[in-house]
Amino acid sequence: MKSALKLLQRSSPQLLLALRCSLGSVFCLAAVFKIFDPIGFHADLLAYELAMPDFLSRLIAVAFPCLELICGVGLILGFWRESVGLLAVVMSSIFVLMLAQAMARGLDLNCGCFGSARGHWFNLPAIALGRALIMLWISIWLQSRTLPTPAVSAKDNI
C-alpha cells in the first residue's frame, strides 16, 4: 500500500500520461456511442425519472456527449489541461450523483454510460457506479496535478 502511495505521490510523467489517456479514452468511447444514438441516450435519461422539462432532457442528450468528446480529446492530447481537468471532475461527479440517486431510489435502468446497449452486465447501475467513482478519483487526482502551485516567498520559509 505504501509503495502505491509513493508511486502516486511521485506522479511520473508516464503515469500521468497513462491515466490521462485512459480517462480520455473512456470519455471518447462513451461520447461516440451517445452521439450516434441520441434517441437511445434520451430514453436512458428519461429512465432516471428526474423532474425536468422534456426540452432540457433532449438538450442534454445532444450536448452532453459533445462535452464528453471534447473532454476526452482534451485529456488525450493534453490541451487546456486546467479547463478539461475541471470538466472531467464535474462530469464524473454528475455520473456518480445520477447513478447513486437512481440506485437509492431502486430504479432498474441501463446506466446510459455507453449508449443504449442493453442487457450487458457492464451497464448495471452498481458496476457503472463503481466505474464512475474510479473516474472521479482519477479526474480529481489529475486535476490536482495540473493546478499551479502557489509561489513560496523567502519569508514563508523562515
C-alpha distance (Angstrom), angle and dihedral (degrees) to the residues before:
residue distance angle dihedral
M1 . . .
K2 3.81 . .
S3 3.80 91.5 .
A4 3.81 90.3 53.4
L5 3.80 90.7 50.5
K6 3.80 91.1 48.9
L7 3.79 90.1 50.4
L8 3.80 91.2 52.1
Q9 3.79 92.6 45.4
R10 3.79 91.8 52.9
S11 3.80 89.5 48.4
S12 3.76 99.3 -167.7
P13 3.79 116.5 -149.7
Q14 3.82 89.3 -113.1
L15 3.81 92.1 55.1
L16 3.80 92.0 48.1
L17 3.80 90.7 48.9
A18 3.82 92.6 48.0
L19 3.81 92.8 49.8
R20 3.80 93.1 44.1
C21 3.82 91.6 50.3
S22 3.81 93.2 44.6
L23 3.79 93.5 50.0
G24 3.79 91.4 42.1
S25 3.80 91.1 51.4
V26 3.80 91.5 52.9
F27 3.81 90.7 50.7
C28 3.83 91.8 47.3
L29 3.80 94.3 47.3
A30 3.79 92.4 48.0
A31 3.80 91.0 47.3
V32 3.80 95.0 50.6
F33 3.82 93.1 52.3
K34 3.81 90.7 50.3
I35 3.81 95.2 43.4
F36 3.80 90.8 56.1
D37 3.82 92.9 47.2
P38 3.81 110.0 33.3
I39 3.81 91.6 154.4
G40 3.81 91.2 56.0
F41 3.79 91.0 46.4
H42 3.81 89.9 49.7
A43 3.81 89.1 52.6
D44 3.82 89.5 50.6
L45 3.81 89.8 51.4
L46 3.80 91.1 51.3
A47 3.83 89.7 53.7
Y48 3.82 88.4 66.4
E49 3.83 86.8 67.7
L50 3.79 94.9 -141.2
A51 3.78 119.6 168.5
M52 3.78 100.7 -114.6
P53 3.79 134.5 124.8
D54 3.79 116.7 -94.6
F55 3.81 92.9 -118.1
L56 3.81 89.7 57.6
S57 3.80 94.1 51.0
R58 3.82 89.1 48.5
L59 3.81 90.8 49.1
I60 3.81 90.6 50.1
A61 3.81 90.7 48.4
V62 3.81 89.8 57.5
A63 3.82 103.1 32.8
F64 3.81 102.5 38.8
P65 3.83 95.6 63.0
C66 3.81 89.6 51.1
L67 3.81 89.6 54.0
E68 3.81 89.3 48.2
L69 3.79 90.3 53.0
I70 3.82 92.7 48.3
C71 3.79 89.4 48.3
G72 3.80 93.2 48.3
V73 3.79 95.3 47.4
G74 3.80 90.5 45.0
L75 3.80 91.4 52.3
I76 3.80 93.3 47.7
L77 3.80 95.8 45.6
G78 3.79 94.5 36.9
F79 3.79 97.9 -129.4
W80 3.80 124.3 142.8
R81 3.80 87.7 10.2
E82 3.79 97.7 177.2
S83 3.81 94.6 45.3
V84 3.79 95.8 41.3
G85 3.80 90.7 44.6
L86 3.79 91.0 53.5
L87 3.81 90.3 46.9
A88 3.82 89.4 52.2
V89 3.81 91.0 51.7
V90 3.82 92.6 48.1
M91 3.80 94.1 46.1
S92 3.81 93.0 45.9
S93 3.82 89.2 49.5
I94 3.80 89.8 52.3
F95 3.82 90.1 51.0
V96 3.81 91.4 51.1
L97 3.82 93.8 46.8
M98 3.80 94.3 46.1
L99 3.79 93.7 48.7
A100 3.80 94.8 42.2
Q101 3.81 93.6 51.6
A102 3.82 91.0 46.6
M103 3.78 91.6 51.3
A104 3.81 92.0 45.3
R105 3.80 89.2 53.4
G106 3.81 91.4 47.6
L107 3.80 95.3 -119.7
D108 3.80 115.1 169.5
L109 3.79 103.9 -144.5
N110 3.77 147.9 133.3
C111 3.79 106.8 -101.1
G112 3.81 92.0 -130.6
C113 3.79 90.4 -140.2
F114 3.79 95.1 128.4
G115 3.75 101.1 25.5
S116 3.74 125.8 -86.0
A117 3.81 97.9 -40.3
R118 3.78 101.5 146.7
G119 3.76 133.2 -160.9
H120 3.77 98.4 27.1
W121 3.81 120.8 125.7
F122 3.82 87.0 -136.2
N123 3.81 89.7 70.6
L124 3.80 96.7 50.6
P125 3.81 109.9 123.1
A126 3.83 94.4 -121.4
I127 3.82 92.0 52.2
A128 3.79 91.0 43.5
L129 3.80 91.4 49.8
G130 3.80 90.7 52.6
R131 3.80 89.9 49.2
A132 3.80 91.3 47.8
L133 3.80 91.9 50.4
I134 3.81 90.4 52.1
M135 3.81 89.7 48.6
L136 3.79 90.3 49.3
W137 3.81 92.3 50.1
I138 3.81 92.4 48.4
S139 3.81 92.9 45.9
I140 3.82 92.5 49.4
W141 3.80 90.9 47.3
L142 3.81 92.5 48.2
Q143 3.80 91.1 46.8
S144 3.79 90.8 51.6
R145 3.81 88.3 54.9
T146 3.82 94.6 50.6
L147 3.79 99.3 48.3
P148 3.78 113.1 98.3
T149 3.78 115.1 -107.9
P150 3.80 115.7 -124.5
A151 3.77 115.2 -102.8
V152 3.79 114.8 -106.2
S153 3.76 116.2 -138.8
A154 3.78 124.5 -147.3
K155 3.84 89.7 -108.8
D156 3.83 90.9 59.1
N157 3.78 91.3 59.0
I158 3.80 94.9 57.5
